[in-house]
Amino acid sequence: MGDKAHAHPGAAGGVPAAGHPSAVRNVVLVGPSGSGKTTLVEALALTAGAVNRAGRVEDGATVSDYDEIEQRRRRSVQLSLVPVAWDGCKINLLDTPGYADFVGELRAGLRAADAALFVVSAAQDAASVAATTRAAWEECALAGTPRAIVVTHLDTARTSFDDMTRICAEAFGGEDPDAVLPLYLPVLGPEGADGHAPLTGLTGLLSRRILDHSSGERVERPPAPDQEEPLRAARDRLIEGIIAESEDESLMDRYLDGEDIDVATLIADLERAVARGSFHPVLTAAPAAEGARQGIGTVELLELITRGFPTPLERTPPAVTTPSGAPRPAPVCDPEGPLVAEVVKTASDPYVGRVSLVRVFSGTLRPDDSVHLCGHGLDATGHAPRPCHEAEIRVGALTSPFGRRQHALDRCVAGDLACVARLGDAETGDTLSPAGAPVLIEPWSTPDPLLPLAVRAHGKADEDKLSQGLARLVAEDPTLRLEQNPDTGQVVLWCLGEAHQEVALERLRSRYGVQVDAEPHRVPLRETFAGPAAGRGRHVKQSGGHGQFAICEIEVEPLPPGSGIEFVDKVVGGSVPRQFVPSVEKGVRAQAARGLAAGHPLVDVRVTLLDGKAHSVDSSDAAFQTAGALALREAASDARIQLLEPVCEVSVLVPDDYVGPVMSDLSGRRGRVVGTEQSPGGRTLVRAEVPEIEVGRYAVDLRSLSHGTGRFDRAYARHEAMPPQVADRVRAERADGSPGA
């Protein structure tokens, strides 16, 4: 922020080691897909001397996107760590995916970081500040996380730094837009015939100097006379914004009295305001030109990170408890303190197996340490964790990742990040603590996956590997949920979106060698009798030896929803011997479980056994079970069988502008809107009851309908009668052999 050049330390590809938390900066890059986060990380790594040549996303050659899936898709799908060194500090750059389907990776990056760079593209409109980006900003604001904004793609045609700065102030400034102001103004070259004006440098508002890159080198010079007026207006506004955040209450009076405030004082106040999270500077950056050692704005960004962003010592670690839930004193970021570390990401390597990215909040982690591994998993709210799992394990080798490469470390101090290979059965969200005094870090929240993906093994060889591969996927990604549906028999992987589904299937195939086929997700339907009916089951067979003889007569009547199956014995005179009455009930219940009209379980009926016949020799338990099942089937053949479908309670949170379209869409899904209520931030919560068969793809459809700004939750409410026309379609699909519902 002092507008001075720095030499890049060390050889390219070298990974710095942190000796103390004061020399660590953990920074997560947040922004919508296509905003240029990965390209910016590459440019910062080049400027810091961590690489000799910046890779391109289009070529699949960047340090961050080293995974085969990312290289094929040309976009980030997972959290990656790129450590660089600058001004004696180790900067851990955490690159996150921008697509909404991978918000779980973003949440992990926010957990591991102490500050955030929000990256927005000037080549996109206001909608580029997507819903996930705004949600992350609000999350950082609640936690008091320091934030800065980086505007990219100013070197493309028809872009405006002023327009994007205004959009950011409106989106992120809230009630105080003057807390979002630029530190530098872009300098553009001559505009070409295509409307393209190349970015050639920056103007430092505090230093009043131009940082010119037009020659390929960073050269400092004074502004031209025609640049003085716009510079003065922007500088005055920036100074007023800094002074408003100053702890020196006399500074504003001195400034208003015409005193020229010392630049060093302004920079010091600016750094303190940024570190507190009360002021959010806007900068711009562009990749280095071919053959250049620095991109435009990258030195200024690295300087902001090292001087304006807080050290781990200035951040409050998350709360901890004992494994049983008893509160424990909050950890302190002290390398000499007791160990408290957390697995923020889990991945699988084909050569070394499971690799855990660990953030150390307290103490120092060393190879061969004996530690206590404790985990509760993660869920959508952070309040209903899975059963706790614990183990005493020995830490293996510690490494610092740099793309595909891993560089050995002899220790990882409080505040730093490192990778640990073969950390037992560690899952994302697990805690590492001393073996004799275990603690558990409170979980962070993850969104509930609401898009189902039913899978089956492609062949016999894949069946044995499927369950293990799915279990590993879920352990790595807490935004995946695995379900073995007892009603439909399907294995269902719940995801956040279609891209999430595709990546999960691709990882199963490429990482774990499991070939799977996706199949339509089936909703668990039920059947019931629409009115009373009667049936007679006759099972009489005679062959050599003992025959089979059983006859029973039943009556079936519907019951209120939720009643299940009730069996009543009204046999008189011993026409069905006492020992065979349970056999009839067993046969009835078995047939009810198999279904009648469409193969769905029968519920909410009373079956009354009225009469029957038996043979002293040929009657048996098996014969009366068969007769009971036949009687129920005959009763169904003469009655109207009604299909019951599950109904969900759906809560949709959307900006007020989308309430009308959302309510109309829910009505088109046979939903009943039961109420609305206002929520903070100009949003409305719409509550409705919708058949589950109509909301299978709602996670995708709502994102399209609300332009990514809406979210929803759903919970099972009850089963209720399906409309006849829908029921007829489901029966026809089953008759044709189609998957149907």
N, C-alpha and C positions, 0 to 999 in steps of 0.2 A: 504493500500500500504506500510505500515511499517512492514508487516508480524508479527503482534501481535494478540493474541487472545482477544476476547471480550466476556463478559457475556451477555446472552440474557435476556432482561428486561421483567418484568411483567409475568402474568399468560398466559398460552396458550389460544388462542382465544380472548384475549383482543385486542381492537382496539385503537391504540394511537390517541391522540388528538393533533392537531397542534395549538400552541398559536401565532405563528408568521411565516411569509413566509420564514425566514431564516432557520427554522427547518423543511422545506418540501423539498422532492425530488420526482419529478414526472417522472417515467421511464417507457417507453413502450418497450415491448419485441417483436422483429420482426424476422421473419425467415420462411423458407418453412415448409410445413406440414411435421410432423415427425421429426423435428429437436430437439424437446425436450423442447419447451418453457414452457408448462404447468408443466412438471416434474421439470424444473428449478425453477419455482415460488414456487412449493411445497417444494423444498429443501431449498430455501431461507427463506420461512415461518417457517420451522422447525428450522433452525439455529438461526433465530431471536426470537424463542420462541413463535411464534404466533399459532403454532399447536404442539401437543404432539407426533404426529405420521404422517409421510408423506403418503399421499394417492397415489394410482397408477391409471394412466389413464386407464389401462386395466380393472380395477375393477370399474371404474366410481366413484371413491372415492376422487377425488381431490377437493380442494377448488374452483379452477377456473371453472372447467367444472361441474357446478351444475345443468344446464338445462337438462330436460329429453331428449331432442333431442341429446344433446352432449353426455350424458351417453349411449344412445343407439348406437350412431355412433362411439363412442370412439375417438372423435376429436372435437376441438373447432370450433364453428360456430358463436360465438359472442364475443364482447369485454367484459372482466371482470376485476374488480378492486380488488386487494388484498393488503390492507395496513398493513405494519409491522413497528416495531420500532427498530432502531439501533443507538447507540451512541448519544442518545438524539434527533434523527431526525425521523420524520414520512416519510416513503418511500411508495409512492403509486405505486405499481407494476401493470402495465396495460398489461394483457395477451391478445394477439390478435390471430385470426385464421391465419393459414399459407396457407390455400387453396385460390387460386386466385378468386374463386367465392365470397369470403367474404372480398374483399379488401376495401369495404366501412367501415367495422369495424376497419380495420387497419388504414384508414385515420382518423377516429374518435380518435383512440388511439394516433396517431401522433399529433393531435390538442390538446389533453389534456396534453401531456407530454412536458417536458423540455429537455429530453435526451433519448437516445435509446440504448438498448442492442440488437445487431444483433446476433441471435443464429443460428449456423450452425453445422451440424452433420458430424463428421469425418467418419461415416459409409457409407456416400454417396459420390458420385464423384463430379466433378466440377459443374455438372448440378444441384446439390442440392442448389447452390446459384441461386435460380430461378429468373425469370424475375421480379416477383412482389417484391422480396427482393432487387434486384438491383435498381428498380424504386423507392422504398422507400428510399434507400441509397442516390440516386441522389436528391430526394425531401428534405431529411434532409440536404444535402450539400448546396442546394440553400438557405435554411433557416438558415444555420450555426448551426444546432442542434448538440450538442456533441454526439459522438457515440463510443461505445466499442463493441468488438466482443467476443463472448463466444463459444468455441468449445466443443461440447458434444459428448457422445458416444465413448470416447476414451477407454472405458473399454470393447469394443467389438473386435472381431477378425479382423485382417488385416486392422487396422487403423493406420494413420500416422498424428501426430500433425504437423510435418514439412510440409507435403504435403498440409494439409488444410490451414496452415498459408500462404503458397505460393499462393494458390488459392485465399485466401481472399485479399492478397496484390495486386494480379493482377485484381481482380474484383472490389475492393473498393479503392485501393491506387491511381488509375488514373496515373497522371504524377509523383506522389511522393510515390512510394511503401514503402519508409522508414518511412512514416507516419503511417504504419500498422505493428506493431512489437509486439512480445510477452513480457509480463511482467514476466511470470512464465513458466517454462518448466515442462512437466509432468514427473513423476517418475513411471516407470512400473515395475511390479514384474516379476518373472520367467515366461517364455512362456511355455504354456502347449502343449500337443500333437495336439490340435486342432488349434494351432497358436494364441491362446488367451493369451495376456499378460495383467493381471489386472492392473488398475491404482491404485497405492498405495500412491501417494503424489505429491507434487509440489516442484520445486526448485525456490526460489525467486532470480531473476537475480540481483536486486539491493542489496539485503541483503546478497546474497551468502549463504543462509541457506536453508536446506531441511525441508519441512513441511510434516512430515511422518504420514500417517493415517493407516499404516499396522496393528497396534495394536487395531484399533477401536477408538482410541483417537488421537487428533492432537498433535504431538510431534515435537519439533523443534530440529534439529541437523545439524552439519556441513556436507558438501558433502564428499564423499569418494574420494581418490586420482584419480581414473579413471574417475571421473565426472568433474574434474577441467577444462580440456581442452575444451570440448564442452560448458561448462558453461562460460568460459572466452570469447570465440568467440561471443556467443549470447549476453553476457553482454556488450561487447565493441560496438556491433552494436546498442543495445538499448540506451546506453549512448550517442552515436553520434546522434541518432535520437532525443533524448530529448534535447540535447544541440542545435541542429539545430533549434528547436522551442523556445529556450530560449530568453527572452527579454534582457538578459545580453549578449551583443555582445562580451565581452572579454572572455566569458566562453570557447568558442571553441579554442581560442588561448592558453589559459591556459591548456586545455586538450591535445592539440597537442604538447605542450611543455613538456608533461609528468607529469603534476600535477595531483595528485589523488583528484578528485572532491568529496567534502563531499556528502554523501548519502542524508542527509537532504536537501541540495541544489537541488540535482537531483529530489527528490520526490516533492519538492515545484514547480519546473519548470514543472515537469510532470503533476501535478494537474492543473496548470494554462493552459497548452497546451490542456489537455483533456477538460477543461471547455470552452475553446475558440472554440473547435471543429476542431482544426488543427492537433491533434495527436489522433490516434485510437488504444488503446492497445488491444492486444489479450490475453484472459485468457481461462482457461478451467475449467470445473466443472463436477461433477458426484454426483448422489444422495447418501444419507447416507446409509451405510450398516445397516442391520437389528440390531436394538437396539442402534445404534449410534445416537448422538445428532447433529452431523454436517456432511454435505456432503463435499466432496473434492472440494476446491475452493470457497465454498459459503461465508466463512468469508472474503476472499480476494475480492469477488465481492461486498459484502455489504460495505466493506471499500472503494472500488473504488467509489461506488455510493454516499456515504456520504461525501467523501473528494474530489473526482475528478469531479463529476457532479455538474452543477450549481444549485443554488437555484432559485425559481421563480423571486427573485429580480434582478437576472442577465440576465433575458430573456425579450425581448420586446413583450408586449402583441399585439394582432392583432389590426389593425386599426378599427375605429368606425366612423359612420356617424349618422345624425339624421334619423328618419324613412323616411323622404322625400328625403334623399340622400345628404344633405349638410354636408360638412366635420366638424368633431369635433376634439378637441385636443386628442392626443393619451392617453389612460389610463395608469396609473402608478400603479405598484404593491404595494399598500399601504392599510393596513387594515382600516385606518381611512379615506380613500378617498371615492369618490362616487362609488356606486355599479356598476360593469360591470361583468356579469357572462354569461355563455353560456351553453346551453343544448347540451352535446356531444353525448348522447345516450338516447334513449327512449325504455322502455320495459313495458310489461304488466304483472302484478302479479294477479293470480286468486283471491287473498284475498284483496289486497289494491288497485287494479286497475293500472292505468298508473304510472310508476315510472321513474323519469328523473334523469340521472347522470349529475351533473352540475360542471363545472370548474369555479371557481371564479378568475377573473383576477385583480379586484380592489375592495376595500371595504370589507365589512363583511356581509355575509348572515345569518340572524337569523330567527328562527321560528316566525310566525305571522307577519313578515314584509309585508307591502303593496308595491308591485313592479309593474313595467310596463313590460308586456310580449310582445315582438315584434319579428316577424319572417318573413323571405322571402323565406323559404324553401331552398333547395339545388338543383343544377343542374349539368350537366356534366362539365361546364366550369367555373361556379361561376360568370358568367357575364350576365346571363339572368334569374334572379330569378323569382319565382312565385309571384303572387300578395301578397303584404304585409298584414299580419294580426296582430292586436293589441288588448290588453285587460289589464285592471287593475285587478290584482289578489292578494290574500293573500297567503303567503308561509305557507305550512303546516309543519309537523314534518321533521326535518333534521336527516338523519341517515348516518352512515358509513357502507358500505356493507362488509361482509366477507363471501363469498359463499352465502348460503341461508339465513344466519342470517343478521339482520340489527341492528346496535348498535346506540342508540340515541346520537345526538350531540346537544350542546346548541348554537353552531355557526360554521360557516365555513369561515375562514379568507382568504384573498387574497392569491392566489397560491395553495390553497387546493381544494380537490374534495369531493363532498357529494351527497347523493341521496335525492331527494325531491319527496314525494308522492302527487298525485292529484294536479299537477301543472297546473290546468286548461286544456286547449287544447294544451299544449306545444308539439312541434315537435322537432326532432333533428335539431340543427342549430339555434334554437330560442335564443334571447337575453333577459336577465333580467337586468333591470336598475331602477333608482329611478323613482317613479311615476310622479314627477314633471319635470324631465329632461330626457326623454327617449332617448336612443341611440340604434344603430343597429350595431352589429359586422359583418365585412365583412365575407362572407361565404367561406368555404373551398371547393375545387373542388372534385367531385366524378365522377367515370366513368359512361358513358352513358350505361344503360342496353340495349342490342341489341338482346337478345334471347327471342322470344315471347312464352307466355304460355296462351292459351285460356282456360277459365274455365267457367263452368256452375254449378248452384246449383244442388245437387243430387236429392233433393225432394222439395216439396212445403214448408215444414217447414224451409228449408235452404235458400229459396229465400229471406225471410225477413231479414236474418242475414248476407247475403253475402256482400252486399254493405258496411255495417258497419265494418265487419271484414276486408275487403280489404282496406278500408280507414285507419284503425288502422295499418295495416301492412305497408302501404306506409308512414304513419306518423313516424313510428319507424325506417324504413330503407330507407334512401334517394336514395339507389341504386336500388330501385324498382320503376317502373313507371306504373300507371294504365291508361288504355285507353278503352273507350267505342267506338268501331269502328262503325261509322254511316253507312258504306256501307255493312259490313257483319253482323252487329248486335252482334258481339262477344264482350265479356268482356275479355280484353287481359291484362295480367300482364307481363310486360317486366322485364327480369331478366338478371344476368350476366353469368349464366351458368346452367348446369343441376343440380348440387348440390344445387345451390341457389333456383332453382325451387322446388326441393324436400323439402327443409327446409320451404319454403313459404307455400306449401300445408300442410305440417305437422303442422305448426303453426296455420293455419286456423282451422284445425281439433281439435288440442289439446288445444289451448288457447281460441279460440272463438266458439268452438262447431259447426263449419260450415263444413258439408260434401260437397265436391265439386268433380266434375268429370273434368278431363282434356280432351280436344278435339283438333284435329288438327287445327292449325292456318290457316285461309283462307286469301289469298291475295286478295285485292279488284281489281277485273278485270273489264273491260268495254267491250262493244260491239259497232260495227259500221258497216255501209254498205260498202262493198268493191266496189260497183258500183251503178248506178242508178236503181231504181225500181218503180213500181206503184202498188197501191192497191185500192180495193173498199170495203168499209165497209157498209154492209146492215143489219140493225136491224129493222125487221118488225115483230111485234107480235100482235095478235088480240085475245082478250078474252072478257069476260063480262065487260061492261063499256068502259072507254077510253083504246085504244090500245097504242102501241109504234111504231113509224115510223120515221126512219132516215136513209138516204143513203148519203154517201160522197165518193168522189174519190180524191185520193192524189197521189202525186209524191214525191219520196225520192231520194236525191242525197247526196253523201258524201261531207264533208267539211274538211279543214285543221285541224290538231290536235289542241286541245284547243278551238275549236269554240263552243262547247256545242250543244244545239239544237236551231235551228232557224225555226220559223213558219211563212209562207207567205200565205196571202189570195189573190187568183187570181180568185175568183168566180165572174162571170158576169151574169147579168140578174136576180139576186135574187133567183137563184135555191136553195141556202142555205140562209135562212133569216139572216139578220145581227145579230139578237140577239142570233143565234145558232153557229156563227163562233167561239166565245170564247169557247163554249162547245166542239166543235171538237178539238180545241187546247188543252183543259184541258184533254180530253180523250187520245190524242196522247202522251202528256207529262207523264200522269200517266202510260201508257203502256211502254213508254221508261224507266221510273224509275224501272219498274218490270223486264225489259229485254225481250229478244225474244228467241234467240237460246239456251242460257245456263243460263238464269236467272240473267245476269249481266246488270247494267244500260247501256242504249244506249246513245252514245254521238257523237258529231261531224257530224251531218247530218242537211240538210235543208228539211223540210217537207212543201210541197206546196199544199194547198187546191184548187182543180181545179173546181169541180162541185159537184152536189148532188141533192137530192130531199127532199121535206118536205110535211107534211100533215097539213092542217089547224087546225085539232082537235087533232090528235094523236102524233104530233111531240112535243118534250120536251127537256129540257136541259139534262136530264139523258139519253134520247135516243140517242142524238147526241154525248155525251161523249162515249157511248158504240160503236157507229158507228166509231168514230175516232180511238178507240183502235183496233177494228176489221180491219180497213183499214191498219193500220200499221203492224198488224200481217200477213195480206195477202201479203203485199209488201215484208215482210221478208221471206215468204215461197217460193217466186220465186227468191230470191236474195242470194248472198253469204254473210253471216254475218261473220265479222272478229272479233276475240277476241283481245282486247288490254290489255297488262300487264304493271304494273308499273315498271319503270327502276330507279335504284338508282345510285347516284354518290358515289362510294366507295373509301375511302382513306385508304390504308394499310401501316402501318409503321413497318418495320421488319429489323433485322440486314442484312447486305449485303449478308451474306451466304445463306439467304433464299429467295432472290429476284427471282431467277429462278423458284423454286418450286411454289412460290406464283403466279407468272404470268402464269405459266402453269395451275395451279388450277383454276384461274379466267377464263382463256380461256375455260376450260372444263365446266364452269358454264354459257356458252354463253356470257361471258363478253368481253368487248372491252377495252383493256388497252390504255389510252389516254396520258399517260406520266409518267415519273419518275423524282424524284429530290433527291439529296443528303441531308441528315440531319446530325446533329452533332452526335458524338459517334459511327461512323461506321454504320449508319442505312440509309435506303432508303425509301422514301415515294412513293408508287405506287398508281397512280390514274386510276380508271377504271369505266366503266358504266356496271352494271350487273343487269339483271332482278331480281326483288325482290323475285320472287318465288324460285330463286336459292340461295339466301343468308339467308334463314330462320334459318339455323343451322350454319351459318358461324362463329359465336362466338365460338362454340365448335370446329369446323373443323380447324379454324386458329390456335387455341391453340395447337392442336395436330400437325399440319403441321410445326409450328415454334418452337415446344417444349416450349411453354409458353412465347416466347419472342416477339410475334407480337401483335399489337392491330390495331383496325380499327374503322372508323366512316363511317356513311352512311347518305345520305339525298335524299329525293325524287327528281327526275329530271323531269320525264314526263311519259305518257303512250305511248306505241308504239305497233305495230302489233306483235302478237305472231306467231312463226313459225307454219305452218299447222299441223305438226306431234304432236307438244305439245298441240295445240288447240284441236285436235281430242281426245287426251288422257283426257283432262279436261272435254270435253263434254261427253265422255264415263263414266267417274267417276260420273258425275252428273246424267246421265241416270240410273246408277246402284244404285244411292242413297248414294254413297261414299262421304265423306267430300270434297275431292279434293282440289282445290285451292280456 
